[in-house]
Amino acid sequence: MRLWWHDPFRMFQTNLREIDAGLDVEKVLDYLEEFGANTWLLSVGGILSNYPTDLDFQTRNPHLAERPSGDLVGDAVKAAARRGIRVMGRMDFSKIDHRRAEAHPDWCFVGPQGARQVYNGLTSVCPSGDYYQVKLFEVLDEVLDRYPLDGFFCNWMSFNEVDYSRVYHGVCHCVSCHERYDGRLPDGRDSPGYEDWQLFSATVLADLTQRIRDHLAARRPEAPLVLGDQADIVFHEANNAVGRRLWHHRTSEAVSAAKTYRPTVPVLTNSVGFVDMPYRMASEDPHHFAQYLLQAIARGANPSTYIMGTPSDNPYACLQVAGELTRFHRDHEDVYRDLVPAAETLLVRPKEGSTPEFQGLYLSLLQRHVPFDVLPEKRLLDLDLRRYRVAVLPDLGVVELGEYDGGIVATGATEVERLPVRRLASYETEAATRGLHLQGGVPVVGAFHVVEAGPGVETGLPALSRAPYGPPEKCHGQVQLEHPGVVKRGNTVLFPWTIGRSYREVGLGVHRDLFVDEVIGTGGPSMATDLPEQIEIVLGRSAAGTVVHLLNRSGDTDQRFAPPVPVGPARLRLPDGVREVEALRSGERLPVTDGWVQVPEIGLFEALICV
């Protein structure tokens, strides 16, 4: 039996305040239908229960008294069922009120100095304790006994090192953590053993996630769990944050990482309609918000829009474009059914996340029209890499690729067995590499590793010795050294320096082109086109055929997204064997001549179906 969430769906989340318990269910459902959503994520239980709970450790929302039935969840489920709209339950078990915290101190987070974590009168709890490990399941059972919910999402299920105000509280030292952890608990990020504790906390959460999945599967197989990358539906929250440098490709990167790892597992991109948690009343800019949904659907995720309260209470300015893109997904559901990645170049994301080295290589591939998929480094051995012609390894250290024999382009400190080089020295600080050039005047930013090539290894792009850079009268004296800036053997290439970081921080085309030329030279196919570099090409495959999304990134600018400038018409070379092309955005059938197609003008985006 095909479960409902394996077909495309579109969600709308009303993150309810306690005063919203009297909302007009029919009015909200009218809005969702017009918006294009067919799934409603509704606040159900945890911190507050929007139904008449009988559990003594749960709190009924006092504003339920405003409803004749006294039951928001029951009213919503019945009304939604009449319209064919699914209702999923948002649960938040991260905090409890003062009375329960006093009665059950063993459930609570305890900081390294013995302090609890209290925020707006609520006390954070620890996933190691019995509130999560035992009581959570009693809440799920009570809800499932009463309502045929179509799934569950657990918010903020984590070891709460950081609170809403971004204050760092350290590692939990509660009694349950002490009992579960083998060794001395670290105090925080800078403490010895913190990496071991991270592994411990990840294991606790993974085990809890699996138990919740198993529990739901036994009680109601039709109700998936939305959570991390091990759940039935992978959850990604697309959001902005004051003080955080904008990475314009954050959503696309996250979705690609999930879909590359497990292509058949659905991903939900829950896109936040407000600017940041302290500014929940301020709408996200519509051009910014559009990128959340657009990047999500292009990579195969299901779109979701998240607001505070109800649409009538918070009519965010971004909701108009959100509805337009949600309806586009609805109207082309056949195209997005079973949409999986189809690129032949793989970009590996380092364990520490989206680093400048990774981001620089990401931008380089995108701008040179080399379609690629993203895979987290920790998943390298979980995936059959043989469908990729080239794997890009950004400054990863020692890497194990199993039996993969395709092309490799590596950078920085990456070491692969098939390329025999010996590292003689490393220069890894700004001061150590300042003023370092390679032949041809190529600057090195970040790190440079001096390597000695083994048998059969070609070398090139030699480094120049450093010379004074000021005053001008003294700026001379560079001589060529025998330290290579690139080494090659067969289909394996290493830039033993941070060429991606150099491009990310300086923006010189020479960095991008040196790298991408090697990717293409080792078999990474680029899409031939006269489209400018501001058009991102995303390749996928679905039941409808090959799906090519053309995303107009001309609006990417400093810390925001501006309105994109229309681009085209332009020519695009299609994958071999394409006979017919349909442009979904313009509604045109496009003739194919000798493998080329004339793409109509691209505004925000275009989507091509190739058969």
N, C-alpha and C positions, 0 to 999 in steps of 0.2 A: 504494500500500500504506500502510495506517495503521500508523505505528510505535507500539510498545507504550507509550511514555511519553506519548502523547497521550490515553491513557485514564487515568482516575484510578488512582493507586497510593499505597501506604502503606509508608513506609520505617522501618527500625530500624537505627541505627548503633551498632556496638560499636567504640569507639575504643580499640584494644588497646594495652596496655603490652607491653614486650618479654617479660615473664614470662607473658603470656597465650597464647603460641604453642601450648601444649599443650591448649587448650580442647576441651571435648566438643562437637563439631559438632552431633550429633543433639540434644543437650540444648538448645543454643541455638535450633535450628530448632523444637523443640517449643514453646519459649517464644514465638517469633515468630508461630507459627500461632495460638496461643491469644490473643496480644496483638491480632491482626488485621492484622499486617503481611504484605505479600507481596513485599517487597524488602529485601535485607540489604546495608547499606553496610559493607564489611569492609576493614580495614587491609591493603593489599597490598604497596606498595613505596615507595621514596624514601629516607627516613631509615633505615628497616630493611625488609628484604624478608622477608615471611612465606611465601616459597617459595624453593626452592634456586636462586637466581640464579647465572648464570655470568658476569655482567658484572663486570669488575675494579674498577669505580668504585661498585659497590653492595655493601651489607653484608648477608650472610645473618643472620637472627635466630638467635643461638646456641641459643635454647630450642626451635628446631625439632627438636632432637635428642630431645625428649620424645615426639615423634610417631613411630609405627612407619613411616609413609610419609615423614617428614621434610618434609612439604609441607602446610601449613595451607590455602593457597588451593586447591590441588587437591582436598583432602578436602571443603572447604566447597562448592565448585562442584558436585561430583558429588552430594553429599547433598542440596543444595538443588534440583538439577534433578529428582531423584526426587519431590519434593514440589510442584513447580511454583513455587518461590520463586526470584526473580531475585537475582543477586549482582552488586553494583557495587563497583568498586575505589577505595578511598581512597588517594590518592597524596600524598606531601608532599615536594616538591623544594626546600623553603626552606632546608635545612641539610645539611651534610656533616660527616663526622668529621674529626679532626685530621690523620690521615694523608693523606686526599685533599685537604684544604685546603693542606697543605704542598706537595703535588705539583702542585696547580693553583691557585696564588694568583690567577690571572686570573679564576677563577670566583667569587671571594669579594667580599662587600660590603666596601667600604673607606670609612671615615668621613672627614669633611672634614679631620681632623688626621692621617689615615693609619692609623687603628686599625681592625682587624677587629672584627666583632661576634661575640663568643663567648658562648654560653649553655649551661651544663651540659655543657661539653666539645664542643659542636657549633658549627660556624661557619656563619653566614648567608651565602647566596649571592645573587647579583644576577641579576635577570631579563635584563639586557643581555648577560650572559656566556654562554659555550658550554655550561655545565651545563644551563641552561634551553633555550637556543637549539638545541642539538644533542643532548646526552646524554639529555634527557627523552624524545625520540622513540625512542631505542634501548631505553629501558626499556619504553615502551609496546609496541614491537614484540616484545620478549622475552615480555611478558605475553600479548599477543594470539596469539603463536605457540603458547602452551601452554594457554591457558584461554579458553573462550567467555564472557568476562565480558559483562555486560549494560549496562555504562556505566562512566564514570570521574568522580571528583571530585578536583580538585587543591586541597589545603588551603594556605592562607596564600601564595597566588601573588601576591606584591606586592613592592614596594621597601621593605625592612624598616627603615623609619625608627624604629619602636618595637619593643622586645622584649617578652617575656612579662611582665617586671616593670614594664612601661610606662615604661621608661627611653628617653628620646629620643636617638637616635644621629645624627640629621641625614640629609642627602642623600648617596647613594652617590657616591663619587668614583673608582670602579674604572676600570681602563684601558678597558673596553668602554663605560662611560658617557661617558668623555671622548671616545672616538672617535665615538660615536653623536650626542652632543649638540652642537647648533650654537650655540656661545657658551660663556661662562664658567658653570660649574656653581655654583648657589647652595650655601650651607652648610646652611641650614635654613629653617624656617617664616618667620622674620623677615628673611630675606635678600632683597635686590633680585633679581628674576627668578624667585622661587619659583613664582609662578603659571604662568610659561612652562614651568618644569620639571615642574609637575604635568601639564600638557598633554602634554609629552614622555613622561612615565612612563605616562600613560594610553594613549598611542598604542602604546608598546612592548607593554603588556599586551594591548591589543585585537588587535594583530597576532599575538601569540603564541597568544591564545585562538583566533583564526580558523585558524591553522596546525594547532593541535591538532584542532579540529573537522574540518578537511579531511582530516587524516591518519586520524582514526578513521572518517570516512565512506568513505574509500577501502579501509581494512582491514576494518572491521566496521560496516556501516551500522546494525546493530541496537544499537550501543553509543553512547549519547549522552554529551555532555560536560555536567557540572553545574558552573556557574561563575557569572560575572556576567551582566548583562542582555543580553549579546550571545551567550550560549551556547545550546545546545539546550534546556537546562533552567536557568531562573534560580534561583540559590541565595540564600536569606536565612537567616541564623542568628539565631534568636530566643533572646536570652540576657539575663541579669542581670549586674550588675557592682557590686562594692563601691565606693562613692564616686560613683556616677553617679546623677544625679537621674532617678527613674523617670518615663518618659513612657508612660502606661498604654496608649497606642494605637500603640506603635512597630511591632508586627507587622502590624497592619491597614494602617497607612500604607505600609509597605514593600511588602506584597503588592499593594495597590491601585496603587501607583506602577508596578509591573512589569506588572500585568495591563491597566492602562489604556493603557500604551504599546504592548504587543504582546499583545492579548487571547487569541490562539490559542497562545501559547508557554507551556508548563507552568512553574509556579513550585513550588519545593520549599522548605518552611519547616522547617529542621532545628532542633528545639527542644531546648535544652540542659537536661539533667536535674539538673545541679548548679548551685550558686549562682554561682560565679565560678572562674576558672582557679586561683587560689591555694587554693580550697576545693573541690577536685574530689570529695572524699568526702562533702560536705554536700549533701543533697537539696534541690532547689528546693521551695518551698512548693506543695502540690498546687493551691491556688486560683490561684496565680500561673502555674503551668505550664499549667493548663487554658486560660488566656487565649491562650497561644501557639498551641495547636492550634485553638481555637475561632475566633480572629480569622483564622487562616490559611484554614480551610475555608470560612468565610463569604464571604471575598473570592475564593475560587476556587483556592487553593493546595493542593498535596498535603501531607499531614501527615507529619512525620518526628520520631522521638524519638531522642535522642543521649545515650548513657551512656559512662562510662569502664569499660573491662573488659567483663565479662559480667554478665547479670542476676543470676546467683547470687552473684557477687562483690560487686556493688554494687546491692542491692535498694532503690533510692531510693523514698522515700515517695510521690513524685509519679507513679510508674509505674501505679498503679491507675487514676487518672483519665485518664492518657494512654491506657491500653488501652480504657477506656470510649469515649472520643471517637474513637479509631482504628477501633474496631468499628462505631461509628455511621456513619463515613464508608464503611466496607466495606459495611455493610448497605443503604446508600442510594447506591451507586455510580452508579446511573442518574441521580440528581439532580445529582451533581457532575461528570458527563461534560459536557465543553464548557461549563462554567459561566463566563460572561463578565460584565463589569460592565454595568449597565443604568441607572445613575443619569443624570439630565439636568442636574446641576450639577457643574461641574468646579472643583476646588481645586488651584491650581498650587503646587508645592513649590519654594521658592527654591533657587538654585544652591548656596548655602552650607548647605543642609539644613533640618532641622526647627527653625526659629527660633521664638522666643516669639510673633512676629506670626502666623506660620502656625499654630502650635498653638492660639492663642486663637481664630482663625477656625474651625479644625477643631472645637474643642469647641462653639463657638456653633452651627454647622450641625447637629452631632450632637444636641445637647440640644433643638433646636427641630424635630427630626425631618425635616430636609431631607436626603434621601439624596444622597451625593456620591461622586465618584471623585477620586483623587489622580493628578497627573501632574507629573513633574520638569520644571522650567523649561527645561532643555536639550533636552527632547523636544517642545517646543511646535510646532515647524514640521515634526515627523515624524508628526503625527497629524492626521487630518481632524476638526476641532473642530465640524463642523456638527451633529453629533448632540446637542450640549450646548446647552441653552437659556440657560444663564448660565455665565460663566467668572469665578472669583474670583481676583484677582491681589494677593497680599499683599506690599506694599512691595518691588517688584521692580526699580524703575528703569525705563528705557526698554524697552518690550515690543513685539515684532513678532508679530502674530497672523494674518498672511496675509490670506485673504479671509473670515475669520470675521466674521459680522455679527450674532451673537446678543448677549444681554445681557452686560454687564461690570459687576462691582462690584470696584473697586480701592481699595487703601489705601496710606498712607504716601507714599513717593517714586515710586510707579508713574506712568509716563507712557504714554498711548496716543494715537495720532494723532487719533482721532475726537473727542477731548474737548479743545477748545482752551483751555488755561489756561497762564498764565505764572507760574513760581515766582519770587517776589521775595526770599524769605529762608527759611532753614531753622534750626530749633532742635532739636538732635539729642542733647543731653546731659541727664542728670538735672537738673543745675543750671539748664540753660536752660529747661526746661519745668516745673520745680517750682512748684506753685501755680497752674498754668494751667487755667482752666475754660472750658467752652463754655456757651452759653446753657442754662439749666435746671439748672446745677450739675453738668455732665458733666465729670469730671476727665480730663486728658490725661496719659498716662504713656508715656514713650519719646521720640517725635519729633513735631514739628508743623511743617508747611511752609506758609508764607504764600503764597497763590496769588491771582492776578488772573484773573477769569473773562473769557473771550472772548465773541464774539457768540452769542446763543442759549443761553447757559449759565445755569441757575438756581443760586442759592446759598442756603444755609441754615445753621443751627446756628452762629451767629457766636461768635467767641471773645470773652472778656472780658479786659480788661486786668488784669494781675496786681497784687495788693495784698499788704500784709504779712499773714503768717499767725501772727504772734506778736509780743508777748503779745496776749491776747484784746482788750484795750482798743484796739489798733491795727488790728484785722482788719476793715478797711472800705476802700472806695474803688474797687471794680471798676466799670468802665464798658464798655459794649458797643463792640466794634471792628468794622471792616468786613472782618475776616479770616474767611472761611467755614470751617466744620468739615465741610461737605459741598457738593459741586458736582455738577450733573446736566445731561445733555443727551440727550434721547431715552431709549434703553435703557442708557445708560452713566452710572455713578455713581462718584465718587471721594471717599473720606474722606482728606483730605490730612494724615493723622496716623495713628499706630499704634494703631488701635482694637482690633486683635486682641491686641497686647501688653498693652494696658490691661486687657482682660478676663482674660488669662492671669495677670497679676500681681496684680490687685486683686479680680477676681471679681464685679464689679457687673453685675447683669442689664441695666442700661441700655445698657452697651456691647454686649452680645450682641444685644439686641433692636433697637437702632438698625441694626446691621449686617444681621441676618437679615431684618428687615422690608424692607430695600432689595433683598436677594437675591430674596425672594418677589415684591416689586413689579416686578422686572425679568424675571420669568418663571420663577424657580427654584421648582419645585413642592415643597411640604412634604407629608408624609403626615398627613392629618387623623386624629386619634386622641385618646382620653382616657388613653392610656398616659403615665406620668410621664417626665420628661426623662432618667431613668436607664436607659431602654430605648433602645438604639441600633438603628436600622433600616438594614439593608444590602440593597440591591436588586441582583439578578443575573438572568441568563437562561441557561437550559440546555436540553438536549434534553427535559427534563421539563416545561418551561414557565417562568413567572416564579417566581423563588425569592426569598422574603423571609425573611431571618434577623433574628430579634429577640434581641439580645444584652443580657443583664441586667448593667448596669454599676454596680449599687448597691453592689458590693463594692470599687469603686475608692476607695482611701483612701491616706493619706500613705505613700509609699514601699513599698506592698504592695497585694495584693488580698485583701480579707476575703471570707468566705462571702457570696454575694449574698442579699438578702432577697427572698423570693418576691413577685412582682408580678402583679396581675390577679385575676380575668378583666377584660378591657377590650375596647373596640371599636376597630376599625381600618378606615379607608376604603381600599379596594383600587383598583389601577389599573383603568381602564375596561375593560369586556368580560369580567371574571373571572366565571366561572359556578360554579366549584367549588374548594374549598380543602381540602387535606390538611395536618394538623399532624403532622409526623414525630415529634417528641419525645413528644407525648402519645398519638399513634396514633389521633387522632380525625378524622372527616370533619366539616367545619364548614360550616353553611349560610350562603349569601350572600343578604342582604336589602337591596335598593336600593343595592348596592355596598358594604355594610358587613358585617363579619364579627366575631363575638364570639370573641376570642382566649382560650384557656384560661390558667390560671395559669402564669406563666413562672418557672422556677427559674433554672438557669444560662443557658439559651437555649431558643428554639423556632425551628423552621424550617418555613415555610409554602410549599407548592407550589400555585400558582394557575394554573388552566387555564380 
